Amino acid sequence: MTKFCQTMKIGKKMNHRKLRKFSKPLMVIGLLGLILGSIITYLVEVNYIAAKGFQVRDLEKEITLLEEENEKLQVQVVQLKSMTDLSEKVQELGMVPVDKITYFETTGQVVARR
């Protein structure tokens, strides 16, 4: 063999040994980076979900308040409609306001007998 071939064989063995020396730390660093990245991603997602939970709770409270206000307004609509209907019926029948009210008093005697 020539000196060049012998040098190449020795160089390949040395390169292989150097790769082994560098591959373990690189693999450990890569694994730690992957774990750290996973933890950071998990924390970001948990924070995002918690923030959305608070938004949902606030919206549910707002919905409850709006439903209560809606019920109050519906009651008010019914009251106003009944007063309007009553006023219209009074005008249609030609009723007039009463000035003086007189009550009928009984003497305690029986009015009808059998």
SEVO-572900 format. One record per residue: residue in one letter; x, y, z of N, C-alpha, C, CB in turn. Coordinates in steps of 0.1 Angstrom, whole numbers, plus 5000, padded with zeros to 4 digits. Glycine has a CB too. Layout:
N
aXYZXYZXYZXYZ/...
//
This chain:
114
m500849885000500050005000500950125000499150005012/t500350224995501050354994500850425007500650434982/k501750525009501650605021500350685021502750705022/f499850725010498550795009497450715014498350844995/c497350585010496250495014496350475029496350365006/q497550455034497650435048497250555056499150395052/t497550675051497250795058495650805058497850915051/m495050775047493550785046492950695056493150755032/k493450565057492850475066492950525081493450335065/i494150575084494350635097493450755099495850675100/g493250845089492450965090490950925092492551045077/k490550815085489150775086488850725100488750665076/k489850655106489650605120489550715129490750505124/m490450815127490450935136489151015135491651015133/n488651025122487451105120486251035127487151115105/h486250895126485150815132485250835147485350675128/r486450835153486550855168486150995172488050835172/k486451095163486051235166484551245166486751335157/l483951185156482451185155481851125167482051115142/r482351015172481750955184481951045196482550825187/k483051115197483251215208482251325207484651265208/f481951375195481051485194479651445193481451565181/s479351325189477951285188477251265201477851155180/k477851225211477151205224476751345230478151135234/p477651435231477251565236476151635227478451665237/l476351615214475351675205473951605207475751665191/m473951475209472751405212472151455225472951255211/v472851465235472351515248471851655247473551505259/i472551745240472151875239470851885231473251965232/g470751805220469551795212468351745220469751705200/l468551635228467551585236467051685247467951455243/l468051755253467651855263466851975256468851915270/g467352005244466552115237465152075233467352145224/l465051945230463651895227462751895239463751755221/i463351845250462551845263462151985267463351775274/l463152075266462852215270461852285260464152305269/g461952255248460952305238459552245241461352265224/s459452125245458252055248457652125260458351905250/i458452155270457952215283457452355280459052215293/i458152425272457752565269456452565261458852635261/t456352475251455152465243453952425252455252355232/y454152335262453052295271452652415279453552175280/l453552485285453252605293452452705285454452665299/v452852735273452152825264450752785261452952855251/e450552655258449252605256448352605268449352465250/v448852575280448052575292447652725295448852515304/n448552815293448252955295447153005286449553045294/y447252965273446252995263444852945267446752945249/i444852815271443552755274442952825287443752605277/a443852855297443352925309442753065305444452945319/a443453135296442953265292441553255285443953335283/k441453155277440153135270439053095280440353025259/g439453015290438452975300437953105307439052885311/f438853195311438353325317437453395308439553405321/q437753405295436953475285435553405284437553475271/v435553275284434253205284433453235296434453055282/r434053235308433353265320432753405320434253245332/d433553505315433053645314431853655304434153735310/l431953585293430853585284429553515289431253515271/e429753405297428653345303427953435313429053215310/k428753515321428153615330427353715322429253675339/e427953765311427253865303425953815297428153915292/i425953685293424753625288423653615298425053485282/t424053575311423153575322422453705324423753515334/l423353815325422853945327421853995316423954045328/l422253965303421353995292420053925292422153975279/e420053795296418853715297417953775308419153565300/e418453815319417653875330417054005325418553905342/e417854085318417354215313416254195302418554295307/n416454085294415454055284414154015291415953935275/e414153935301412953895308412254025314413253795320/k413054115320412454235325411754315314413454325333/l412454325303411854405292410554335286412854415281/q410554205286409354135281408254155291409653985280/v408454155304407354185313406854325311407854165328/q407854425309407454565307406554575294408654655306/v406954505284406154505271404754455273406854415260/v404654345281403354285284402454385291403454155291/q403054455301402354555309401954675301403154605321/l402854715292402454835284401354795273403654885277/k401454675268400454625259399054615265400854495252/s399054565278397754555284397154685287397954465297/m397954785291397454925294396954985281398555005300/t397654965270397255015257395954955253398354995247/d395854825254394654755250393454795259394854605252/l393654815272392654855281392155005277393154855296/s393055085275392755225271391955225258393955315269/e392355145248391555135236390155085238392255055226/k389954985246388654925249387755025256388854795257/v388355105265387655205272387055305263388455275283/q387855355253387455445243386455395234388655505235/e386555265230385555205221384255185228386055065217/l384255155241382955135248382355275252383155055260/g383055375251382555515254382455535269381255535247/m383255475277383155485292383755625296383955375299/v383155675307383655805312384155785326382455905312/p385055865331385555855344384555875355386755945346/v384655815366383655825377384155935386383455685385/d383156025390383556135399383356095413382756265395/k382156045416381756005430381355865430380656105435/i381955795440381555645441380655635454382955565443/t379555555452378655525463378655375464377255585460/y378755335477378755185480377455145485379955145489/f376955035482375654975487375954915500375054885477/e375154945510375354885523374054805526375554995534/t374354685531373154595534372854605549373554445531/t371554575552371154585566371254455573369654635566/g371654355566371854225572370554135571372154235587/q369554185564368354105562368554025550367054205561/v367753915549367753825538367053895527367153685542/v367553895516366953955504366053855497368054005494/a366453735495365653635488365353515497366453585475/r364153465497363753355505363253245496362653385515/r363153125501362753015493361352965497363652905495/
//
